[in-house]
Structures are given as C-alpha cells and as structure tokens.
C-alpha cells in the first residue's frame, strides 16, 4: 500500500508542460476565432436568416 502512496503517476518535464500550455492556448484561440467568425456571418446574413419557409 505504501508503494501506491509514493506513486505520483506521470511527471511532466518543463518542456512538456510548455508544449501542453502552448497547445491549449492554440486550441482556445482557434475556438474563439471560430465563434467570432460564426457571429460575424450571422450579422452579415442579417435577421432574414430567421424568416424562411418551412
């Protein structure tokens, strides 16, 4: 049981932590750009996008 208490699992190096952080930031920026793009396209199409025949 003491072996499990001392086990810290996977320990990342500083380079791996920096790489993970930069990937996370890149994903966040990509998502923000995508949301802004969808919002801008909705504004360009205008309110007529909601008025369409069923």
C-alpha positions as CSV (number, residue, x, y, z in Angstrom):
1,X,0.0,0.0,0.0
2,X,2.9,2.4,0.7
3,X,4.0,1.9,-2.9
4,X,0.8,3.5,-4.1
5,X,1.1,6.4,-1.7
6,X,4.6,7.3,-3.1
7,X,3.5,6.9,-6.7
8,X,3.0,10.3,-8.3
9,X,1.9,9.0,-11.7
10,X,3.3,10.6,-14.8
11,X,5.5,13.6,-14.1
12,X,5.9,16.0,-17.0
13,X,9.1,17.8,-17.8
14,X,9.2,21.6,-18.1
15,X,9.4,21.3,-21.9
16,X,6.3,19.1,-21.9
17,X,4.4,21.5,-19.7
18,X,5.3,24.4,-22.0
19,X,4.2,22.3,-25.0
20,X,0.9,21.4,-23.4
21,X,0.3,25.1,-22.4
22,X,1.0,26.3,-25.9
23,X,-1.3,23.6,-27.4
24,X,-4.1,24.7,-25.0
25,X,-3.6,28.3,-25.9
26,X,-3.7,27.5,-29.6
27,X,-6.9,25.5,-29.2
28,X,-8.5,28.3,-27.2
29,X,-7.6,30.9,-29.8
30,X,-8.9,28.7,-32.6
31,X,-12.2,28.3,-30.8
32,X,-12.5,32.0,-30.2
33,X,-11.8,32.8,-33.8
34,X,-14.4,30.2,-34.9
35,X,-17.1,31.7,-32.6
36,X,-16.3,35.2,-33.8
37,X,-16.5,34.0,-37.4
38,X,-19.9,32.4,-36.9
39,X,-21.2,35.5,-35.1
40,X,-20.0,37.8,-37.9
41,X,-21.5,35.6,-40.6
42,X,-24.8,35.7,-38.7
43,X,-24.6,39.5,-38.6
44,X,-23.8,39.7,-42.4
45,X,-26.7,37.5,-43.3
46,X,-29.0,39.7,-41.1
47,X,-32.3,38.9,-39.5
48,X,-33.7,37.4,-42.7
49,X,-31.9,34.2,-41.8
50,X,-34.7,33.5,-39.2
51,X,-37.5,34.2,-41.7
52,X,-37.6,31.3,-44.1
53,X,-40.4,29.0,-45.4
54,X,-40.8,25.7,-43.6
